[in-house]
Amino acid sequence: MTNWHNLTVAVCEKKLNSKPEGLNRAQAADRRRTWGKNALAGQHGQPLIRRFLAQFQDFMVLILLLAAGVSFFTSWLQGSTDYIDSIIILLVVNVNAVIGVVQESRAEKALAALQEMAAPQAKAVRGGRTVHIPAEDLVPGDVVLLETGDLVPADIRLTQTTGLQVQESTLTGESRAVRKDADILCSETAPLGDRHNMCFSSTSVTAGHGRGLVVETGMHTQVGHIAHMLTTQKTPQTPLQKKLEVTGKVLGTGALVLCGIIFIMGLVQGTPPLEMFLTSISLAVAAIPEGLPAVVTIVLAAGMRHMAEHRAIVRHMMAVETLGSASVICSDKTGTLTRDHMTVTELRNASGLLPAHSTRRRELLDDAALCTNCTVDGSHISGEATEAALCEAAGNKAVLDRQFPRVREVPFSSARKRMTVVVRLPGGRFRVITKGAPDVLAPLCRGGCALAQNHEMATRALRVLAVAQKEVSSFSGVSDQSLESNLQFIGLIGMSDPPRPEAEDAVALCQQAGIRPVMITGDHVETAAAVGRELGILGDGSVLSGPELDAMKQEELACNIYRYTIFARVTPAHKVRIVQALQSRGEVVAMTGDGVNDAPALKAADIGCAMGRSGTDVAKGAADMILADDNFATIVEAVREGRGIYSNIRRTIHFLLSCNVGELLAVFVSFLLRLPLPLAAIQLLWVNLVTDSFPALALGAEPVDRDVMKQKPVRRGSSMFGGGMGWSILVEGCLIGALSLLAYTIGRVFFDANPANPVIGRTMGFAVLSLSQLAHAFNMRSDTHSLFEKGRPRNPSLIAATVACGAAMAVVVAVPALAVIFRTAVLSPLQWLLTLLLSVVPITVVELEKALKRVQEKHAARRRRMLPNKINRQEP
């Protein structure tokens, strides 16, 4: 790639075979055939139906389809028309497929937004004449004219400039407009934001005018490189997707193996093949948690609605859970952590800070406002960001312009680094006002410009302007050089883009929650460090600049990534590298941003968060979540909500799998003991469809734990069953299965007239299996807190689900017509009493387990407190 910013205009013209009068029509047509249109290339995606069918290749989806087929075949063999289970499974699979297709469309939408940003028209010089042509018709070598308000139509090497200023925040992240100068030559390694002799496609001209040579078009422009990264960057799987995929493979494979073993054992024992096949099918239905994807989808959807109420709009459902696992938040500075609004923060003279409401302070602000080219319309100030900040601080620009009309101006240029105006004073005299860089004004002022004060302000990353003045009786015939000599220094004005007031608390909360905040910005190192220090992001870390990052290989960056908390002067490609380096170290990365320059990193991150108000459509299209209020604190609240949702998903998985283990154990053990099956196939389907699903959905509505932000984030690659959950599932499942078998045995031995056909025993086992699961759902509300602890928030959904499912269970047992369908018998009061007593055993056991855990934690905390004292006593 050619470094056009490092070449003189003459060399650029020679390389492009162009002249100041521009290309002729034939040359332009020939180059258009060679280079193509000046437009971003679209990504040729697969047909919609093919993308939809591709979603069914996942192993978990295949297992679910197998479960649907199994359920359908079972019903068909039994002559039943109950295909509800199969229909629900197919519905869930299709919903997940639609979600997958929507996710894959994000890159196309982001690219379409990039294409809409392109300038529709351009002013070009063709054959010595200025013509208006569609921007897509521009070719390398064209000469283009730029004026205030124009969108830059291509990447341009400037040849002439007059006060040209360009807003490049969408590409570089810098909040203020950049002054351009065609006459300077930039170093070969100059970052994008420091290429002051270039203009880039899709940026906008805010002041002045210029002329330039088109050097890159279409996909070869800087915004084209971003488009390329968007189309080639693959969105990573979310942690939940990976964990559910592994869970599905383990459960599905295990169920198939178990069914195969049982089928073979049955044949060896002489059981008829059809009966064994039906038994194996029933176990498969019990083993595969076919309701799990439905429950997870509904829990995530509910989380999306709740987060939208808190101004966090989630575009990608799985991103809700990913937020809860976020261990690093990479945030853009401008507009995200700061207000994206230059503000006067400090006024000084040679003696120090100027007191509020002092005459000298008022004089300094008035002179500074007079020496600007801003216009005021009511309360709206139009103009370059720095000058607008001066006028906003003065507050009376329109009045000053009327009282002191301008009669002469010496405009700012990058070579002069200052601006001078002459205004008429009452009484016929004139005031000369000059503003500019303090080191530039110092030689022009009597007594200098308080450079010591300037240095102190600059160390805090303030942008400092000096203001000086003098009064003259006449300026006619006076040269610019004489006009700007022998000035009287008035004061220094320090400006900055201040941090958002809520950002500091949000950063502190992130750190408390074990989340590492990282600032990634296109701004200068000093400015980024100052903002990072003020917000608490810098801490003990270091700042890494874009050029330093370029010198690192990706392996070196990944190795040293924890040394840096701020990355400054970076490009879009740098941001992607940083995100990937963090991901390679096992971090779950959230990336916030608002500009086009953030889009590739937003897409590469595990969770991309775009700004809703100031964010570009490109950033929103590439992101998983949009912060409607542009508030960094909103993402912290979203993380809290995401953690709560992740906990609820673990609760539902814990609940469903422990219940499934109980069902498996009841059937499998009875088969090994050569007892009549304790549960009919329709009873297994009922438990899976009703008793399991509704309490699991209710657990998804569990309120977020008040201590959730005091916990460490879930590490990438950690098991969904970590923290002892796998063992708990096994133990609790065995307990539920054992209780069901016990109820079955009691009913079969003591109440059934014909133990070979244990209708009462099967009914009691069925009832205990269902009701003990309902009781067990309340155990899932917390791993440590007692169910009876005072002050814990209630879960009305769980209470409603328990009442409804309990009533449904009683109905299928007590109503004779339903009892025939479900192969149950009406139970006596004594049998119901025994059933209820056995059903509440899980609550008793788990409450004792929680109490034991709390005692162990108290002892461990006491030992940790005593350990430093023991160490101190052992020291000499």
DOKE-782052 format. One record per residue (C-alpha): x, y, z; residue in three letters. Coordinates in steps of 0.25 Angstrom, whole numbers, padded with zeros to 4 digits, always signed. Layout:
N
XYZala...
This chain:
876
+0000+0000+0000met+0005+0014-0004thr+0008+0024+0007asn+0003+0036+0000trp+0004+0044+0012his+0019+0043+0011asn+0020+0047-0003leu+0020+0061-0009thr+0009+0066-0018val+0018+0065-0030ala+0022+0051-0028val+0007+0047-0025cys+0003+0054-0038glu+0014+0046-0046lys+0010+0033-0040lys-0004+0035-0043leu-0001+0041-0057asn-0010+0053-0053ser-0009+0068-0055lys-0015+0080-0048pro-0025+0082-0058glu-0030+0068-0056gly-0033+0056-0064leu-0041+0056-0077asn-0053+0048-0080arg-0046+0037-0087ala-0035+0035-0076gln-0046+0035-0066ala-0054+0024-0073ala-0042+0016-0075asp-0038+0016-0061arg-0052+0013-0056arg-0051+0000-0064arg-0038-0003-0057thr-0042+0001-0043trp-0057+0000-0043gly-0067+0009-0036lys-0063+0017-0024asn-0072+0009-0015ala-0071-0002-0004leu-0073-0016-0009ala-0084-0024-0004gly-0083-0037+0002gln-0089-0048-0007his-0096-0057+0004gly-0103-0070+0002gln-0118-0071-0001pro-0127-0069+0011leu-0132-0084+0010ile-0118-0089+0010arg-0114-0081+0022arg-0126-0085+0029phe-0124-0100+0026leu-0109-0098+0031ala-0114-0096+0045gln-0118-0110+0046phe-0104-0115+0045gln-0101-0113+0060asp-0100-0126+0069phe-0110-0121+0079met-0120-0118+0068val-0118-0132+0062leu-0120-0138+0076ile-0133-0130+0078leu-0138-0134+0064leu-0135-0149+0068leu-0143-0146+0081ala-0155-0141+0073ala-0154-0153+0064gly-0153-0163+0076val-0165-0156+0083ser-0173-0157+0070phe-0170-0171+0068phe-0173-0175+0082thr-0187-0169+0081ser-0189-0175+0068trp-0185-0189+0073leu-0195-0188+0084gln-0206-0183+0076gly-0206-0170+0082ser-0209-0156+0075thr-0201-0148+0086asp-0190-0142+0077tyr-0189-0129+0086ile-0175-0132+0090asp-0170-0134+0076ser-0177-0121+0072ile-0171-0113+0083ile-0157-0119+0080ile-0158-0115+0065leu-0163-0101+0068leu-0151-0099+0077val-0142-0103+0067val-0148-0094+0056asn-0148-0082+0066val-0133-0084+0068asn-0130-0086+0053ala-0137-0072+0051val-0129-0066+0062ile-0116-0071+0055gly-0120-0066+0042val-0122-0052+0048val-0109-0052+0054gln-0102-0055+0041glu-0109-0043+0035ser-0102-0033+0044arg-0089-0032+0035ala-0098-0029+0023glu-0106-0018+0030lys-0093-0012+0036ala-0087-0012+0022leu-0100-0006+0016ala-0099+0006+0026ala-0084+0008+0022leu-0089+0009+0007gln-0100+0019+0011glu-0089+0028+0018met-0082+0030+0004ala-0083+0044-0002ala-0094+0044-0013pro-0088+0055-0021gln-0074+0061-0023ala-0068+0074-0029lys-0057+0069-0038ala-0048+0076-0049val-0049+0069-0062arg-0041+0075-0074gly-0039+0088-0066gly-0054+0090-0063arg-0061+0088-0050thr-0072+0078-0051val-0082+0071-0041his-0082+0056-0043ile-0086+0044-0035pro-0076+0041-0024ala-0076+0026-0029glu-0070+0031-0043asp-0057+0037-0036leu-0044+0030-0040val-0030+0031-0035pro-0024+0043-0041gly-0036+0051-0041asp-0035+0065-0035val-0046+0068-0025val-0050+0082-0019leu-0055+0082-0004leu-0063+0092+0003glu-0069+0094+0017thr-0081+0084+0019gly-0076+0074+0008asp-0074+0059+0011leu-0060+0055+0006val-0063+0045-0006pro-0050+0037-0006ala-0036+0037+0000asp-0029+0050-0004ile-0015+0055-0004arg-0018+0070-0002leu-0011+0080-0012thr-0016+0093-0007gln-0023+0097+0006thr-0029+0110+0012thr-0033+0108+0027gly-0038+0094+0024leu-0043+0086+0036gln-0048+0072+0035val-0056+0064+0045gln-0050+0050+0046glu-0056+0045+0059ser-0063+0034+0052thr-0049+0028+0047leu-0039+0033+0058thr-0048+0035+0070gly-0043+0049+0072glu-0054+0059+0077ser-0048+0071+0070arg-0047+0075+0056ala-0033+0073+0050val-0026+0085+0042arg-0021+0081+0029lys-0009+0086+0022asp-0005+0082+0008ala+0009+0087+0009asp+0014+0078+0020ile+0020+0065+0018leu+0017+0054+0028cys+0026+0043+0033ser+0024+0029+0027glu+0019+0023+0040thr+0010+0035+0044ala-0003+0029+0050pro-0016+0032+0043leu-0020+0044+0051gly-0006+0051+0049asp-0007+0050+0034arg-0010+0065+0032his-0008+0066+0017asn-0019+0055+0015met-0034+0055+0015cys-0041+0041+0016phe-0054+0036+0010ser-0067+0038+0019ser-0061+0049+0027thr-0067+0063+0027ser-0061+0077+0024val-0065+0086+0036thr-0057+0099+0032ala-0049+0105+0020gly-0047+0099+0006his-0037+0091-0001gly-0033+0084-0014arg-0027+0070-0015gly-0023+0058-0023leu-0031+0045-0022val-0021+0034-0018val-0030+0023-0013glu-0045+0019-0016thr-0055+0009-0012gly-0050-0003-0004met-0036+0003-0005his-0039+0015+0004thr-0038+0015+0019gln-0053+0013+0021val-0052+0001+0011gly-0042-0006+0019his-0052-0005+0031ile-0062-0011+0021ala-0053-0022+0018his-0051-0025+0033met-0066-0025+0035leu-0068-0035+0024thr-0057-0045+0028thr-0057-0044+0043gln-0065-0055+0049lys-0073-0053+0061thr-0069-0063+0072pro-0078-0072+0078gln-0083-0067+0092thr-0079-0075+0104pro-0093-0080+0106leu-0094-0085+0092gln-0081-0093+0094lys-0086-0098+0107lys-0099-0103+0102leu-0093-0109+0091glu-0084-0117+0100val-0095-0120+0109thr-0104-0125+0097gly-0093-0134+0092lys-0090-0140+0106val-0105-0143+0109leu-0109-0147+0095gly-0097-0157+0094thr-0099-0162+0108gly-0114-0164+0105ala-0112-0172+0092leu-0101-0180+0099val-0110-0183+0111leu-0122-0187+0102cys-0114-0196+0094gly-0108-0203+0106ile-0122-0205+0112ile-0128-0210+0099phe-0117-0221+0098ile-0118-0225+0112met-0133-0226+0110gly-0131-0235+0098leu-0121-0244+0106val-0131-0245+0117gln-0142-0250+0108gly-0151-0237+0108thr-0159-0236+0095pro-0152-0227+0085pro-0163-0217+0083leu-0165-0215+0098glu-0150-0213+0100met-0150-0203+0089phe-0162-0195+0095leu-0154-0196+0109thr-0142-0190+0102ser-0150-0179+0095ile-0156-0175+0108ser-0142-0174+0115leu-0137-0166+0103ala-0149-0156+0105val-0146-0155+0120ala-0131-0154+0118ala-0131-0143+0107ile-0135-0129+0113pro-0143-0125+0100glu-0149-0113+0108gly-0135-0107+0111leu-0133-0099+0098pro-0148-0094+0099ala-0146-0090+0114val-0132-0083+0111val-0138-0076+0099thr-0150-0071+0107ile-0141-0067+0119val-0132-0059+0109leu-0144-0052+0103ala-0149-0048+0116ala-0135-0043+0120gly-0135-0035+0106met-0148-0028+0110arg-0144-0025+0124his-0130-0019+0119met-0138-0010+0109ala-0145-0004+0121glu-0132+0000+0126his-0128+0006+0112arg-0119-0005+0108ala-0125-0011+0095ile-0120-0025+0091val-0119-0028+0077arg-0114-0042+0078his-0121-0051+0089met-0109-0059+0093met-0102-0046+0096ala-0110-0045+0109val-0103-0056+0115glu-0089-0052+0109thr-0090-0039+0117leu-0091-0047+0130gly-0078-0054+0126ser-0070-0041+0122ala-0057-0040+0128ser-0051-0028+0121val-0058-0016+0115ile-0051-0009+0104cys-0056+0005+0103ser-0054+0016+0093asp-0051+0029+0100lys-0058+0040+0092thr-0073+0040+0094gly-0073+0028+0102thr-0065+0031+0115leu-0064+0046+0111thr-0075+0055+0107arg-0070+0058+0093asp-0071+0072+0095his-0059+0082+0097met-0061+0090+0110thr-0053+0101+0116val-0048+0096+0129thr-0037+0105+0134glu-0033+0120+0133leu-0020+0125+0137arg-0010+0137+0136asn+0004+0139+0140ala+0000+0139+0155ser-0008+0126+0154gly-0023+0123+0154leu-0033+0134+0151leu-0044+0135+0162pro-0058+0133+0157ala-0066+0145+0153his-0053+0154+0153ser-0051+0165+0143thr-0039+0159+0137arg-0046+0145+0135arg-0057+0153+0128arg-0047+0160+0119glu-0040+0148+0115leu-0053+0140+0111leu-0058+0152+0103asp-0045+0154+0096asp-0045+0139+0093ala-0059+0139+0088ala-0057+0151+0079leu-0045+0144+0072cys-0053+0133+0067thr-0061+0130+0054asn-0073+0124+0061cys-0087+0128+0058thr-0099+0128+0068val-0113+0125+0065asp-0121+0126+0078gly-0114+0116+0088ser-0108+0109+0077his-0093+0111+0074ile-0087+0107+0060ser-0073+0106+0057gly-0060+0098+0060glu-0061+0090+0074ala-0050+0098+0081thr-0055+0112+0077glu-0069+0107+0080ala-0064+0104+0094ala-0058+0118+0096leu-0071+0124+0091cys-0080+0115+0100glu-0071+0119+0112ala-0072+0134+0109ala-0087+0133+0107gly-0089+0146+0100asn-0083+0144+0086lys-0094+0151+0079ala-0094+0163+0088val-0079+0164+0087leu-0080+0164+0071asp-0090+0175+0071arg-0082+0184+0081gln-0068+0181+0075phe-0070+0179+0060pro-0058+0172+0053arg-0050+0180+0043val-0039+0171+0040arg-0035+0157+0041glu-0021+0149+0040val-0026+0135+0038pro-0021+0123+0045phe-0011+0114+0038ser-0004+0101+0042ser+0009+0109+0039ala+0006+0121+0048arg-0002+0113+0059lys-0009+0126+0062arg-0021+0135+0058met-0022+0150+0059thr-0034+0159+0058val-0036+0175+0059val-0049+0180+0065val-0054+0194+0066arg-0055+0200+0080leu-0065+0211+0085pro-0058+0224+0083gly-0051+0221+0069gly-0039+0213+0074arg-0036+0198+0071phe-0032+0185+0078arg-0023+0175+0073val-0026+0161+0079ile-0018+0149+0076thr-0020+0135+0081lys-0011+0122+0078gly-0001+0113+0084ala+0006+0119+0096pro+0020+0116+0091asp+0016+0123+0078val+0011+0135+0085leu+0022+0136+0095ala+0032+0143+0085pro+0021+0153+0081leu+0017+0158+0095cys+0024+0167+0105arg+0028+0159+0116gly+0025+0145+0110gly+0013+0136+0112cys+0014+0130+0125ala+0020+0117+0120leu+0022+0111+0133ala+0007+0112+0135gln+0005+0106+0121asn+0014+0094+0125his+0007+0091+0137glu-0007+0091+0130met-0001+0083+0118ala+0004+0072+0128thr-0011+0070+0131arg-0014+0068+0116ala-0022+0081+0115leu-0022+0087+0102arg-0016+0101+0105val-0018+0114+0097leu-0012+0127+0100ala-0019+0140+0097val-0012+0154+0096ala-0016+0168+0091gln-0012+0182+0089lys-0020+0195+0086glu-0016+0204+0074val-0021+0216+0068ser-0020+0212+0053ser-0016+0199+0046phe-0017+0204+0032ser-0004+0200+0024gly+0001+0192+0036val+0006+0178+0032ser+0002+0165+0038asp+0015+0164+0045gln+0015+0178+0051ser+0000+0176+0055leu+0004+0163+0063glu+0016+0169+0070ser+0018+0176+0084asn+0005+0169+0090leu+0000+0169+0104gln-0002+0155+0110phe-0016+0154+0115ile-0016+0139+0120gly-0017+0124+0117leu-0029+0116+0114ile-0029+0101+0117gly-0039+0092+0110met-0043+0077+0110ser-0053+0067+0107asp-0057+0064+0121pro-0061+0050+0126pro-0076+0047+0128arg-0079+0049+0142pro-0085+0035+0144glu-0073+0028+0137ala-0064+0028+0149glu-0074+0021+0158asp-0076+0011+0147ala-0061+0008+0145val-0060+0006+0160ala-0072-0004+0160leu-0066-0011+0148cys-0053-0013+0156gln-0061-0018+0169gln-0067-0028+0160ala-0054-0033+0155gly-0056-0027+0141ile-0044-0020+0135arg-0047-0007+0128pro-0038-0004+0117val-0038+0009+0109met-0035+0009+0094ile-0035+0022+0087thr-0029+0029+0075gly-0026+0041+0083asp-0012+0045+0087his-0005+0038+0098val-0004+0049+0108glu-0019+0052+0107thr-0023+0038+0108ala-0014+0036+0120ala-0020+0048+0127ala-0034+0043+0125val-0031+0029+0129gly-0024+0034+0142arg-0036+0043+0145glu-0046+0031+0143leu-0037+0021+0150gly-0034+0013+0138ile-0019+0015+0137leu-0016+0010+0151gly-0003+0002+0151asp-0004+0000+0136gly+0003+0006+0125ser-0001+0013+0112val+0003+0007+0098leu+0003+0015+0086ser-0001+0011+0072gly+0013+0012+0066pro+0018+0003+0078glu+0007-0007+0075leu+0011-0008+0061asp+0025-0012+0065ala+0019-0024+0073met+0016-0037+0067lys+0002-0043+0071gln+0009-0053+0080glu+0017-0042+0087glu+0004-0034+0089leu-0004-0045+0095ala+0008-0049+0104cys+0009-0034+0110asn-0006-0030+0108ile-0008-0029+0124tyr+0003-0019+0125arg-0006-0008+0118tyr-0019-0002+0122thr-0019+0009+0111ile-0016+0008+0097phe-0015+0022+0090ala-0013+0027+0075arg-0019+0013+0070val-0025+0010+0057thr-0037+0001+0054pro-0028-0011+0051ala-0021-0009+0065his-0034-0010+0072lys-0037-0023+0066val-0023-0028+0070arg-0025-0024+0084ile-0038-0031+0085val-0032-0043+0079gln-0020-0043+0089ala-0029-0042+0101leu-0038-0053+0095gln-0026-0062+0093ser-0023-0061+0108arg-0037-0066+0112gly-0044-0053+0114glu-0058-0050+0110val-0057-0037+0104val-0068-0026+0103ala-0065-0014+0093met-0072-0001+0094thr-0071+0010+0083gly-0079+0019+0074asp-0071+0022+0062gly-0068+0015+0048val-0054+0012+0054asn-0060+0004+0065asp-0069-0005+0056ala-0058-0017+0053pro-0055-0018+0068ala-0069-0018+0072leu-0072-0029+0063lys-0059-0037+0067ala-0062-0035+0082ala-0071-0045+0089asp-0081-0034+0092ile-0081-0021+0084gly-0088-0009+0090cys-0091+0003+0081ala-0096+0016+0086met-0110+0019+0082gly-0110+0034+0081arg-0096+0038+0076ser-0093+0024+0070gly-0092+0023+0055thr-0101+0013+0047asp-0089+0005+0044val-0085+0003+0059ala-0100-0001+0062lys-0100-0011+0051gly-0088-0018+0056ala-0091-0018+0071ala-0099-0028+0079asp-0105-0017+0088met-0108-0002+0087ile-0107+0007+0099leu-0119+0016+0096ala-0114+0027+0106asp-0100+0027+0101asp-0096+0025+0116asn-0084+0016+0120phe-0091+0013+0133ala-0102+0006+0126thr-0093-0005+0121ile-0089-0007+0136val-0104-0009+0139glu-0105-0018+0127ala-0094-0026+0132val-0101-0028+0145arg-0114-0032+0138glu-0106-0042+0129gly-0099-0048+0142arg-0113-0050+0148gly-0118-0056+0135ile-0106-0066+0134tyr-0109-0070+0148ser-0123-0072+0145asn-0119-0081+0133ile-0110-0089+0142arg-0122-0091+0151arg-0131-0096+0140thr-0120-0105+0135ile-0118-0110+0149his-0132-0112+0152phe-0135-0119+0138leu-0123-0129+0139leu-0125-0133+0153ser-0140-0136+0150cys-0136-0144+0138asn-0125-0152+0146val-0137-0155+0156gly-0145-0160+0144glu-0134-0168+0138leu-0130-0174+0152leu-0145-0178+0155ala-0147-0185+0141val-0133-0191+0140phe-0132-0197+0154val-0145-0203+0153ser-0141-0210+0140phe-0128-0215+0146leu-0137-0221+0158leu-0146-0227+0147arg-0158-0220+0154leu-0170-0215+0146pro-0167-0201+0140leu-0170-0190+0150pro-0174-0180+0140leu-0182-0181+0127ala-0177-0174+0115ala-0188-0164+0115ile-0185-0161+0130gln-0170-0158+0126leu-0175-0149+0115leu-0184-0142+0125trp-0173-0139+0135val-0164-0134+0124asn-0174-0126+0117leu-0181-0119+0129val-0175-0122+0142thr-0161-0119+0137asp-0163-0108+0128ser-0172-0098+0136phe-0164-0097+0148pro-0151-0096+0140ala-0157-0084+0133leu-0161-0078+0146ala-0146-0080+0151leu-0142-0071+0139gly-0150-0060+0145ala-0142-0060+0159glu-0138-0046+0163pro-0123-0043+0162val-0115-0046+0174asp-0111-0034+0182arg-0097-0039+0183asp-0095-0042+0168val-0086-0031+0165met-0077-0035+0177lys-0074-0048+0170gln-0063-0051+0159lys-0067-0053+0145pro-0068-0066+0139val-0056-0070+0132arg-0056-0074+0117arg-0055-0089+0115gly-0060-0092+0130ser-0070-0103+0131ser-0085-0100+0132met-0085-0110+0143phe-0073-0103+0151gly-0074-0100+0165gly-0079-0113+0169gly-0092-0112+0161met-0089-0125+0154gly-0088-0133+0167trp-0100-0126+0172ser-0108-0130+0160ile-0104-0145+0162leu-0107-0145+0177val-0120-0138+0176glu-0125-0146+0164gly-0122-0159+0171cys-0130-0153+0183leu-0142-0150+0174ile-0141-0164+0167gly-0139-0171+0180ala-0151-0164+0186leu-0160-0168+0174ser-0155-0182+0175leu-0158-0183+0189leu-0172-0177+0187ala-0174-0187+0176tyr-0169-0199+0185thr-0178-0195+0196ile-0190-0194+0187gly-0187-0207+0180arg-0184-0215+0193val-0195-0209+0203phe-0206-0204+0194phe-0207-0211+0181asp-0215-0224+0180ala-0207-0229+0168asn-0192-0225+0169pro-0190-0230+0155ala-0198-0218+0151asn-0195-0208+0161pro-0205-0197+0157val-0205-0190+0171ile-0190-0192+0173gly-0188-0186+0159arg-0197-0174+0162thr-0190-0171+0176met-0177-0172+0169gly-0182-0163+0158phe-0188-0153+0168ala-0175-0153+0176val-0166-0151+0164leu-0174-0139+0160ser-0177-0132+0173leu-0163-0134+0178ser-0158-0127+0166gln-0167-0115+0169leu-0162-0115+0183ala-0147-0116+0178his-0150-0104+0169ala-0150-0095+0182phe-0136-0101+0185asn-0131-0095+0172met-0133-0081+0176arg-0120-0080+0183ser-0108-0088+0185asp-0105-0083+0199thr-0116-0074+0204his-0127-0082+0212ser-0141-0082+0206leu-0147-0077+0219phe-0137-0065+0220glu-0143-0052+0224lys-0142-0041+0214gly-0140-0049+0201arg-0149-0044+0189pro-0160-0053+0185arg-0162-0060+0172asn-0177-0059+0169pro-0175-0067+0156ser-0169-0079+0163leu-0181-0079+0173ile-0191-0078+0162ala-0184-0089+0154ala-0183-0098+0166thr-0198-0096+0169val-0202-0099+0154ala-0193-0111+0152cys-0197-0117+0166gly-0212-0115+0162ala-0210-0121+0149ala-0203-0133+0155met-0215-0135+0165ala-0225-0134+0153val-0219-0145+0145val-0219-0154+0157val-0232-0150+0163ala-0241-0149+0151val-0245-0163+0146pro-0245-0159+0131ala-0231-0154+0132leu-0227-0165+0141ala-0230-0175+0130val-0222-0167+0119ile-0210-0165+0129phe-0211-0180+0135arg-0213-0175+0149thr-0222-0178+0161ala-0229-0169+0170val-0221-0169+0183leu-0226-0170+0197ser-0224-0159+0208pro-0213-0168+0214leu-0206-0170+0201gln-0207-0155+0198trp-0200-0152+0212leu-0189-0162+0209leu-0187-0156+0195thr-0186-0141+0200leu-0177-0145+0212leu-0167-0152+0202leu-0169-0140+0192ser-0163-0130+0202val-0151-0138+0206val-0142-0130+0196pro-0145-0117+0202ile-0141-0123+0216thr-0128-0129+0211val-0123-0117+0202val-0126-0107+0214glu-0117-0116+0223leu-0107-0116+0212glu-0107-0100+0211lys-0106-0099+0226ala-0094-0107+0226leu-0088-0099+0215lys-0090-0086+0222arg-0083-0092+0235val-0071-0096+0226gln-0070-0082+0220glu-0071-0075+0234lys-0059-0084+0239his-0051-0082+0226ala-0053-0067+0227ala-0049-0067+0242arg-0036-0075+0238arg-0033-0065+0227arg-0034-0054+0237arg-0025-0061+0247met-0015-0065+0237leu-0008-0051+0236pro-0007-0050+0251asn+0000-0064+0252lys+0010-0060+0242ile+0012-0047+0249asn+0015-0054+0262arg+0025-0063+0255gln+0033-0051+0250glu+0046-0048+0258pro
